[in-house]
Amino acid sequence: MTKKLWGGRFKKKTDPDFFEFQKSIQYDYKLAKYDIYHSQVHIKALKAAGMLTLAEAKRIDTALNHILVQVLSGGFKPDLSCEDIHTDIQNKVEKAVGKLAAKLHTFRSRNDQVAFDTRYYCEDTMKSTATLLKTLILSLESLADKYKGSLIPGYTHTQRAQVVYFKDYLGAFSLMLGNDCQRIDKFLKGNSICIGSGALAGQYSFLLDKYKKILKGSKIKIPENSLENVSNRDFVIEALSILSILQMHLSRLAEDFILYSTKEFNYLDLPEEFCTGSSLMPHKKNPDFLELVRGYTGRIYGNLISVLTMMKGLPLTYNRDMQLDKEPLFSSVEIVQGELKILARFIKGIKLNKAAIDRALEDESLYAMKLMEYLVREKKVAFKDAHDIVGKLIRYSEENDRKIKDIEAGSLKKISPHLDRKIIERVFR
């Protein structure tokens, strides 16, 4: 085991199985960048408070910046024998500056660090998620513009309902995703990245005063209530909730595209570079990417529920249970962002199968509303009566296996005196 940030009051060594069970470095290393930011603010406060000399602060800051460069370049390698990322960075600084590193953790707590780090992570990743969302919306709009005059059957209850424009169909998804962008924007406006909570009761006043001066004009703030800051994970739950709603929209889009690309519908031709084949059946073109988007929805929902459940009975303030918010958060962010990146390219490769759509548009039931509207507006028939007339006409067509446009005038009059060949030819031409 490597050095720990605690342990002076303990005589016995930590049980090795327990140590492996409770450590978090294997996933919280993703917070390294933000933990370094916390340390850089802290050493400025320590210097201002006279607890570090200018030379000492520079040495520690240089060591932190060296680690930060590795993180930003993708070359950072966490020491998986450490307890957590806070310990790992502390130990790496010690390797660089020796015993001086012992001053880095002066009057601060990992409770404050992890709250700071996780909020900062949410800030960054929700911003990048919004950027990916906007790119996907642009792809949908581009596809809609490509087929802006095209019509497709619209459905309710998965039954053909009315003819709609393909651009309006795609526009519905664009609006859903636009609402997700608004939810993210609202989240970002309410997300407060705080420093200075200590373990729970706040940093010593002489440090808080330095923090305030250092952070003036910054997005990082002093917590309004330090107890709330270290014990609050509402922002994680809110981020997971936003991602869950977004994932629901992506899953609905995936389900529609899967359905409409089947031979039974055949409205869409999906880009084959995002599909797979069968190891047995050579003719198959499987929409595996879309199926995985749909399937991952359960994982995203589960991540939200796991954090809600974990937090539901925790007493104030910090409890170690709260360590378990990281993996669900990281998982949801990485899954959703991966989907968004691929979907933006996937959408651009979709093609409409005009022949299959035209055949579907020959279904006369799709124009029932148009006939009813004509009876109400032009013939001044009461809506309820028009509704009954069109319903009887559809039933007659089905029972007699006759297209509506082929029903003779006499039969039309038997259904309703308001029906005639002229009306039928106008509506069903």
C-alpha positions in Angstrom: 0.0 0.0 0.0 1.2 3.5 -0.7 1.2 6.4 1.7 -2.3 7.6 2.9 -3.5 11.0 3.9 -4.6 9.7 7.3 -3.7 7.1 9.8 -1.9 8.6 12.8 -4.3 7.3 15.4 -4.3 3.8 14.0 -2.0 1.0 15.3 -3.0 -1.7 13.0 -2.4 -1.9 9.3 -5.5 -1.7 7.1 -6.8 -5.1 6.1 -5.6 -5.6 2.5 -9.0 -7.0 1.3 -10.8 -4.0 2.9 -8.3 -1.6 1.3 -9.0 -3.0 -2.1 -12.7 -3.0 -1.4 -12.9 0.7 -0.4 -10.4 2.3 -2.7 -11.7 4.4 -5.6 -8.5 5.3 -7.6 -9.6 2.8 -10.4 -12.3 5.2 -11.4 -11.9 8.6 -9.6 -8.6 9.2 -11.5 -10.9 10.8 -14.0 -11.2 13.7 -11.6 -7.4 14.4 -11.6 -7.6 17.6 -13.6 -10.1 19.1 -11.2 -8.3 17.9 -8.1 -5.2 19.7 -9.4 -7.3 22.9 -9.9 -8.4 22.6 -6.2 -4.8 22.3 -5.1 -3.6 25.3 -7.1 -6.3 27.5 -5.5 -5.4 26.1 -2.1 -1.6 26.8 -2.3 -2.4 30.4 -3.3 -4.5 30.7 -0.2 -1.8 29.1 1.9 0.8 31.5 0.5 -1.4 34.5 1.1 -1.9 33.3 4.7 1.8 33.0 5.3 1.8 29.2 5.5 3.9 28.8 2.4 6.7 31.0 1.2 6.7 32.3 -2.4 9.4 29.8 -3.3 7.6 26.9 -1.7 4.3 27.8 -3.4 6.2 27.9 -6.8 7.8 24.5 -6.3 4.5 22.9 -5.4 2.7 24.7 -8.3 5.4 23.6 -10.7 4.9 20.0 -9.6 1.1 20.3 -10.0 1.4 21.8 -13.4 3.7 19.0 -14.5 1.0 16.4 -13.5 -1.7 18.6 -15.2 0.2 18.6 -18.5 0.2 14.7 -18.3 -3.5 14.7 -17.6 -4.4 17.1 -20.4 -2.2 15.2 -22.9 -3.6 11.8 -22.0 -0.3 10.6 -20.6 -1.4 10.5 -16.9 -1.0 7.1 -15.3 -2.7 6.8 -12.0 -1.0 4.7 -9.3 -3.6 2.0 -8.8 -2.1 1.1 -5.4 -3.3 4.5 -4.0 -6.5 4.8 -2.1 -7.9 7.6 -4.3 -6.9 10.4 -6.8 -6.3 12.9 -4.0 -3.7 10.6 -2.4 -2.2 9.8 -5.8 -1.6 13.4 -6.6 -0.3 14.2 -3.2 2.2 11.3 -3.5 3.2 12.4 -7.0 3.9 15.9 -5.7 6.0 14.5 -2.9 8.1 12.6 -5.4 8.8 15.9 -7.1 9.3 18.3 -4.1 10.0 15.9 -1.2 8.9 16.7 2.3 7.5 20.1 1.2 4.5 18.2 -0.2 3.4 17.7 3.4 2.3 21.3 3.5 0.0 20.9 0.5 -2.9 19.3 2.4 -2.7 22.0 5.2 -6.2 22.6 6.7 -8.2 21.0 4.0 -10.3 17.8 3.7 -10.9 15.3 0.9 -14.6 16.0 1.6 -14.1 19.5 0.2 -11.9 18.2 -2.6 -14.3 15.6 -3.9 -17.3 17.9 -3.8 -15.3 20.5 -5.8 -13.9 17.9 -8.2 -17.3 16.3 -9.0 -19.1 19.6 -9.5 -16.3 20.7 -11.8 -16.5 17.4 -13.7 -20.3 17.9 -14.2 -19.7 21.5 -15.4 -17.3 20.4 -18.1 -19.0 17.3 -19.2 -22.5 18.8 -19.4 -21.1 21.6 -21.5 -19.4 19.1 -23.9 -22.7 17.1 -24.0 -24.6 20.2 -25.0 -22.1 20.8 -27.8 -22.5 17.2 -29.1 -26.3 17.6 -28.8 -26.2 20.7 -31.0 -24.1 18.9 -33.6 -26.7 16.0 -33.7 -29.5 18.5 -34.1 -27.7 20.1 -37.0 -27.5 16.6 -38.6 -31.2 16.1 -38.2 -31.9 19.5 -39.7 -29.6 18.7 -42.6 -31.4 15.4 -43.3 -34.8 17.2 -43.0 -33.6 19.8 -45.5 -32.4 17.1 -47.9 -35.9 15.6 -48.0 -37.9 18.7 -47.2 -40.7 18.0 -49.7 -41.1 14.3 -48.8 -44.2 12.8 -47.2 -44.4 9.8 -45.0 -47.2 8.0 -43.1 -47.6 9.4 -39.6 -48.6 7.0 -36.8 -50.4 6.9 -33.5 -50.7 3.7 -31.5 -48.3 2.3 -34.2 -51.3 2.5 -36.6 -51.3 4.6 -39.7 -52.9 8.0 -38.9 -52.2 10.8 -41.3 -49.7 11.9 -43.9 -46.9 14.1 -42.5 -43.8 15.7 -43.9 -40.6 13.8 -43.2 -39.0 17.1 -42.1 -41.7 17.6 -39.5 -41.1 14.0 -38.2 -37.4 14.8 -37.8 -38.3 18.2 -36.4 -40.1 16.5 -33.5 -36.8 14.8 -32.5 -34.9 18.1 -33.0 -37.3 19.8 -30.6 -36.9 17.1 -28.0 -33.1 17.3 -28.2 -33.4 21.1 -28.1 -35.3 20.8 -24.8 -32.5 18.7 -23.5 -30.1 21.5 -24.4 -32.3 23.9 -22.4 -32.2 21.5 -19.4 -28.4 21.4 -19.6 -28.3 25.2 -19.8 -30.4 25.5 -16.7 -28.2 23.0 -14.9 -25.1 25.0 -15.7 -26.6 28.2 -14.5 -27.4 26.6 -11.1 -24.2 24.6 -10.7 -22.0 26.2 -8.0 -18.4 25.0 -7.8 -17.4 25.7 -4.2 -14.2 25.5 -2.2 -13.6 26.0 1.5 -15.9 23.6 3.3 -13.2 21.7 5.1 -14.5 18.4 6.3 -17.9 19.9 7.0 -17.7 23.1 9.2 -15.8 25.3 6.8 -12.1 26.3 6.5 -10.5 28.5 9.1 -11.6 32.1 8.6 -8.0 33.2 7.8 -8.1 30.8 4.8 -11.6 31.7 3.8 -10.7 35.3 3.6 -7.8 34.4 1.3 -10.0 32.2 -0.9 -12.5 35.1 -1.3 -9.8 37.4 -2.6 -8.2 34.8 -4.9 -11.5 33.8 -6.4 -13.0 37.2 -6.9 -14.6 37.2 -10.4 -14.2 33.5 -10.7 -16.9 30.9 -11.2 -15.5 29.1 -8.1 -17.3 30.3 -5.0 -17.1 30.0 -1.2 -20.0 27.7 -0.1 -23.0 29.4 1.3 -23.3 26.5 3.8 -20.3 24.2 4.1 -22.3 21.4 5.7 -24.6 21.4 2.7 -21.8 21.6 0.2 -20.0 18.4 1.4 -23.2 16.4 1.8 -25.0 17.5 -1.3 -25.1 15.3 -4.4 -28.2 16.8 -5.9 -26.2 18.1 -8.8 -25.1 14.6 -9.7 -28.7 13.4 -9.5 -29.8 16.3 -11.6 -27.1 15.6 -14.2 -28.1 11.9 -14.3 -31.7 12.9 -14.6 -31.0 15.2 -17.6 -28.9 12.4 -19.2 -31.7 9.9 -18.6 -34.3 12.1 -20.3 -31.9 12.7 -23.2 -31.2 8.9 -23.4 -35.0 8.3 -23.6 -35.2 10.6 -26.6 -32.2 8.8 -28.3 -33.9 5.5 -27.5 -37.2 6.5 -29.1 -35.3 7.8 -32.2 -33.4 4.5 -32.4 -36.6 2.5 -32.0 -38.2 4.4 -34.9 -35.3 4.0 -37.2 -35.0 0.3 -36.4 -38.7 -0.2 -37.1 -38.7 1.9 -40.3 -35.7 0.2 -41.7 -37.3 -3.3 -41.5 -38.5 -5.0 -44.7 -42.0 -4.6 -43.3 -41.8 -0.8 -43.5 -38.6 -0.3 -45.6 -38.9 3.5 -45.4 -35.3 4.1 -44.4 -32.0 2.7 -45.7 -29.5 2.9 -42.8 -25.8 3.6 -43.4 -24.1 0.2 -43.5 -20.9 1.4 -41.8 -22.9 1.5 -38.6 -24.6 -1.8 -39.1 -23.3 -5.4 -38.8 -23.9 -8.7 -40.5 -24.9 -12.2 -39.3 -22.3 -14.9 -38.8 -24.8 -17.4 -40.2 -27.1 -15.5 -42.6 -25.3 -13.7 -45.3 -28.2 -11.5 -46.3 -28.5 -9.7 -42.9 -27.9 -6.0 -42.3 -28.5 -5.5 -38.6 -29.0 -2.1 -37.0 -26.7 -3.0 -34.1 -25.7 0.6 -33.2 -29.3 1.6 -32.8 -30.1 -1.5 -30.8 -27.2 -0.7 -28.4 -28.5 2.9 -28.0 -31.9 1.4 -27.1 -30.3 -1.2 -24.9 -28.1 1.2 -23.0 -31.2 3.1 -21.8 -31.6 0.6 -19.0 -28.0 1.3 -17.9 -28.6 5.0 -17.9 -31.8 4.7 -15.9 -30.2 2.4 -13.5 -27.3 4.8 -12.9 -29.8 7.5 -11.8 -31.8 5.1 -9.6 -28.6 3.8 -7.9 -27.5 7.3 -6.8 -31.1 8.3 -5.7 -31.2 5.1 -3.7 -27.7 5.6 -2.2 -28.6 9.1 -1.1 -32.1 8.6 0.3 -31.2 7.8 3.9 -27.8 9.5 4.5 -27.5 11.6 7.7 -25.6 14.9 7.4 -23.0 15.5 6.5 -20.5 13.4 4.4 -20.7 9.6 4.4 -18.5 7.2 2.5 -21.6 5.9 0.7 -21.3 9.0 -1.4 -18.1 7.7 -3.1 -20.5 5.4 -5.0 -21.9 8.3 -7.1 -18.8 8.4 -9.3 -19.1 5.3 -11.4 -22.8 5.9 -12.3 -22.0 9.5 -13.2 -18.9 8.6 -15.3 -20.8 5.7 -17.0 -23.8 7.8 -18.0 -21.7 10.7 -19.4 -19.4 8.4 -21.4 -22.2 6.3 -22.8 -24.4 9.3 -23.9 -21.5 11.2 -25.3 -20.3 8.2 -27.3 -23.8 7.8 -28.7 -24.1 11.4 -29.6 -20.8 11.4 -31.5 -21.8 8.4 -33.6 -25.4 9.5 -34.1 -24.4 12.8 -35.7 -22.6 10.9 -38.4 -25.1 8.1 -38.6 -28.0 10.5 -39.4 -26.1 12.0 -42.4 -26.0 8.5 -44.0 -29.8 7.8 -43.8 -31.7 7.6 -47.1 -35.4 7.5 -47.8 -36.8 4.6 -49.8 -39.3 6.6 -51.9 -40.8 3.6 -53.7 -41.8 1.9 -50.4 -43.1 5.2 -48.9 -45.2 5.9 -52.0 -46.7 2.4 -51.7 -47.6 3.1 -48.1 -49.1 6.5 -49.0 -51.6 4.7 -51.2 -53.4 3.6 -48.1 -56.7 5.5 -48.3 -57.2 5.5 -44.5 -54.4 8.0 -44.3 -56.8 10.5 -46.0 -59.8 10.0 -43.7 -59.1 13.2 -41.9 -58.9 15.1 -45.1 -62.3 13.8 -46.2 -63.8 14.6 -42.8 -62.4 18.1 -42.9 -63.9 18.6 -46.4 -67.4 17.5 -45.1 -67.2 19.9 -42.2 -65.7 22.9 -44.0 -67.3 22.7 -47.4 -70.5 20.7 -46.8 -71.2 22.2 -43.3 -71.7 18.8 -41.8 -71.5 18.6 -38.0 -68.2 17.2 -36.9 -69.7 14.2 -35.1 -71.8 13.4 -38.2 -68.8 13.7 -40.5 -66.8 11.5 -38.2 -69.5 8.8 -38.4 -69.8 9.1 -42.2 -66.1 8.6 -42.8 -66.0 5.7 -40.3 -68.8 4.0 -42.2 -67.1 4.6 -45.5 -63.9 3.0 -44.2 -65.8 0.0 -42.9 -67.7 -0.4 -46.2 -64.3 -0.3 -48.0 -62.8 -3.0 -45.7 -65.8 -5.3 -45.7 -66.3 -5.2 -49.4 -62.5 -5.2 -50.2 -63.0 -2.1 -52.4 -60.8 0.9 -52.6 -62.7 4.0 -51.6 -61.9 5.7 -54.9 -63.5 2.8 -56.7 -66.8 2.8 -54.8 -69.7 3.6 -57.2 -71.9 6.7 -56.6 -75.0 4.6 -55.6 -73.1 2.9 -52.8 -71.7 6.3 -51.6 -75.2 7.7 -51.4 -76.4 4.7 -49.3 -73.6 5.5 -46.8 -74.4 9.2 -46.7 -76.3 11.7 -48.9 -73.3 14.0 -48.4 -71.0 11.7 -50.3 -70.6 11.6 -54.1 -68.0 10.8 -56.7 -66.8 14.4 -57.0 -65.9 14.6 -53.3 -64.2 11.2 -53.4 -62.1 12.0 -56.5 -61.1 15.4 -55.0 -59.9 13.8 -51.7 -58.5 10.5 -53.0 -57.0 11.5 -56.3 
